Amino acid sequence: MSQGQAPYWRLSGFYLFYFIGLGALVPYWGLYLQSLGFSAHEIGELLAVLMATKLVAPYLWGWIADATGRRMAVIRWGSLLAMLAFIGVFYAQTYAWMMLVMFAFSFFWNATLPQFEANTLAHLGKNTHDYSHIRLWGSIGFVLAVVVLGAVLESYGVASLPPIMLGMLASIWLVSLVTPQAPGLQTEDHSQSLLAVLRRREVIGLLLVCLLLQASHGPYYAFYSIYLEQHGYSRSTIGLYWALGVVAEIVIFMVMTRLLARFSARGLLTAALLLSAVRWLMIGQFVESHSVMFFAQLLHAASFGVYHAVSIHLFHQFFPGKLQGRGLALYTSVSFGAGGAIGALYSGYLWDSAGPLTTYALAAAMCLIAALLALKFLPNR
């Protein structure tokens, strides 16, 4: 990719800091909530709120961005308000207050990434296949966060997590201030309506696949760190396992351009879904085996890396021009929002009652159903 055609480093910088923040939140927030005395089902509900706001917030802010043409302004305000809302975690730690703070914080934070994805794709123009080369900096940020934070939390305890997270949110906002909006982002005119696109068979199929795949991640995002810690893994080791998964993701992002040129999107997505099912079964059944956990984390290349790159590729095709912002917002809403909320809820309710093995087995079953849907509904191209 020619770095002169797009503000490569500023676009990459936003992904870097955004996913450093995500790397602080996703692997360790469950441990922080557990340290406050919340039960498994309360942790599941609190994490579900983080996901549930993605049902509404991305599309609402996407509609505002599409209507006003000021996509980067939406990103900047969303980043700032998310940071201000997060400050609430320092004032009280009751369940009701934490629920309110998590709702307000995630409502604004979840608005930013889909619109930034649309801005990045608009900067790339016809070179959208180079998206992965920019997005991989987000994965690098995630790796840095989980590795460093694992050691920090080991030494200073999980009480140090909220101030670290606040610093990352401030960095995201500052980077957004220097990142330009793509010129002419709102000038294209297309005759297709959003409703017409949503009625297409392949779009319905893709949305269902995304919903199920992200729901299958519920036990992983909510309880993977807790599960490993219960089986004697140190927090530094837990951080390294999270990092290993994202390193595998980075490698796959580096070769996705060639994979998409050689294989069909449907074939790649189906393979990713099948490998995801294998991954969840391995984690559920063989948590005490370091070698199995090592291999299972390598499969993050499939369960997120391939899945996300192919999904962005397909949504960019299905939702052209002025529909881009809302299309990518729908991707976030349905997959990370509805799917993520469902995943956090069922894993929270099943973790203590049915056990980790059953919870991860259900996650694997969701991936198998999603693979069948991909084969049935998506075009073989």
Secondary structure in CASP SS format (residue, H / E / C, confidence):
PFRMAT SS
TARGET T0000
AUTHOR 0000-0000-0000
METHOD secondary structure of the structure
MODEL  1
M C 1.00
S C 1.00
Q C 1.00
G C 1.00
Q C 1.00
A C 1.00
P C 1.00
Y H 1.00
W H 1.00
R H 1.00
L H 1.00
S H 1.00
G H 1.00
F H 1.00
Y H 1.00
L H 1.00
F H 1.00
Y H 1.00
F H 1.00
I H 1.00
G H 1.00
L H 1.00
G H 1.00
A H 1.00
L H 1.00
V C 1.00
P C 1.00
Y C 1.00
W H 1.00
G H 1.00
L H 1.00
Y H 1.00
L H 1.00
Q H 1.00
S H 1.00
L C 1.00
G C 1.00
F C 1.00
S C 1.00
A H 1.00
H H 1.00
E H 1.00
I H 1.00
G H 1.00
E H 1.00
L H 1.00
L H 1.00
A H 1.00
V H 1.00
L H 1.00
M H 1.00
A H 1.00
T H 1.00
K H 1.00
L H 1.00
V C 1.00
A H 1.00
P H 1.00
Y H 1.00
L H 1.00
W H 1.00
G H 1.00
W H 1.00
I H 1.00
A H 1.00
D H 1.00
A H 1.00
T H 1.00
G C 1.00
R C 1.00
R H 1.00
M H 1.00
A H 1.00
V H 1.00
I H 1.00
R H 1.00
W H 1.00
G H 1.00
S H 1.00
L H 1.00
L H 1.00
A H 1.00
M H 1.00
L H 1.00
A H 1.00
F H 1.00
I H 1.00
G H 1.00
V H 1.00
F H 1.00
Y C 1.00
A C 1.00
Q C 1.00
T C 1.00
Y H 1.00
A H 1.00
W H 1.00
M H 1.00
M H 1.00
L H 1.00
V H 1.00
M H 1.00
F H 1.00
A H 1.00
F H 1.00
S H 1.00
F H 1.00
F H 1.00
W H 1.00
N C 1.00
A C 1.00
T H 1.00
L H 1.00
P H 1.00
Q H 1.00
F H 1.00
E H 1.00
A H 1.00
N H 1.00
T H 1.00
L H 1.00
A H 1.00
H H 1.00
L H 1.00
G C 1.00
K C 1.00
N C 1.00
T H 1.00
H H 1.00
D H 1.00
Y H 1.00
S H 1.00
H H 1.00
I H 1.00
R H 1.00
L H 1.00
W H 1.00
G H 1.00
S H 1.00
I H 1.00
G H 1.00
F H 1.00
V H 1.00
L H 1.00
A H 1.00
V H 1.00
V H 1.00
V H 1.00
L H 1.00
G H 1.00
A H 1.00
V H 1.00
L H 1.00
E H 1.00
S H 1.00
Y H 1.00
G C 1.00
V H 1.00
A H 1.00
S H 1.00
L H 1.00
P H 1.00
P H 1.00
I H 1.00
M H 1.00
L H 1.00
G H 1.00
M H 1.00
L H 1.00
A H 1.00
S H 1.00
I H 1.00
W H 1.00
L H 1.00
V H 1.00
S H 1.00
L H 1.00
V H 1.00
T C 1.00
P C 1.00
Q C 1.00
A C 1.00
P C 1.00
G C 1.00
L C 1.00
Q C 1.00
T C 1.00
E C 1.00
D C 1.00
H C 1.00
S C 1.00
Q C 1.00
S C 1.00
L H 1.00
L H 1.00
A H 1.00
V H 1.00
L H 1.00
R C 1.00
R C 1.00
R H 1.00
E H 1.00
V H 1.00
I H 1.00
G H 1.00
L H 1.00
L H 1.00
L H 1.00
V H 1.00
C H 1.00
L H 1.00
L H 1.00
L H 1.00
Q H 1.00
A H 1.00
S H 1.00
H C 1.00
G H 1.00
P H 1.00
Y H 1.00
Y H 1.00
A H 1.00
F H 1.00
Y H 1.00
S H 1.00
I H 1.00
Y H 1.00
L H 1.00
E H 1.00
Q H 1.00
H C 1.00
G C 1.00
Y C 1.00
S C 1.00
R H 1.00
S H 1.00
T H 1.00
I H 1.00
G H 1.00
L H 1.00
Y H 1.00
W H 1.00
A H 1.00
L H 1.00
G H 1.00
V H 1.00
V H 1.00
A H 1.00
E H 1.00
I H 1.00
V H 1.00
I H 1.00
F H 1.00
M H 1.00
V H 1.00
M H 1.00
T H 1.00
R H 1.00
L H 1.00
L H 1.00
A H 1.00
R H 1.00
F C 1.00
S C 1.00
A H 1.00
R H 1.00
G H 1.00
L H 1.00
L H 1.00
T H 1.00
A H 1.00
A H 1.00
L H 1.00
L H 1.00
L H 1.00
S H 1.00
A H 1.00
V H 1.00
R H 1.00
W H 1.00
L H 1.00
M H 1.00
I H 1.00
G H 1.00
Q H 1.00
F C 1.00
V C 1.00
E C 1.00
S C 1.00
H H 1.00
S H 1.00
V H 1.00
M H 1.00
F H 1.00
F H 1.00
A H 1.00
Q H 1.00
L H 1.00
L C 1.00
H H 1.00
A H 1.00
A H 1.00
S H 1.00
F H 1.00
G H 1.00
V H 1.00
Y H 1.00
H H 1.00
A H 1.00
V H 1.00
S H 1.00
I H 1.00
H H 1.00
L H 1.00
F H 1.00
H H 1.00
Q H 1.00
F H 1.00
F C 1.00
P C 1.00
G H 1.00
K H 1.00
L H 1.00
Q H 1.00
G H 1.00
R H 1.00
G H 1.00
L H 1.00
A H 1.00
L H 1.00
Y H 1.00
T H 1.00
S H 1.00
V H 1.00
S H 1.00
F H 1.00
G H 1.00
A H 1.00
G H 1.00
G H 1.00
A H 1.00
I H 1.00
G H 1.00
A H 1.00
L H 1.00
Y H 1.00
S H 1.00
G H 1.00
Y H 1.00
L H 1.00
W H 1.00
D H 1.00
S H 1.00
A C 1.00
G C 1.00
P H 1.00
L H 1.00
T H 1.00
T H 1.00
Y H 1.00
A H 1.00
L H 1.00
A H 1.00
A H 1.00
A H 1.00
M H 1.00
C H 1.00
L H 1.00
I H 1.00
A H 1.00
A H 1.00
L H 1.00
L H 1.00
A H 1.00
L H 1.00
K H 1.00
F H 1.00
L C 1.00
P C 1.00
N C 1.00
R C 1.00
END
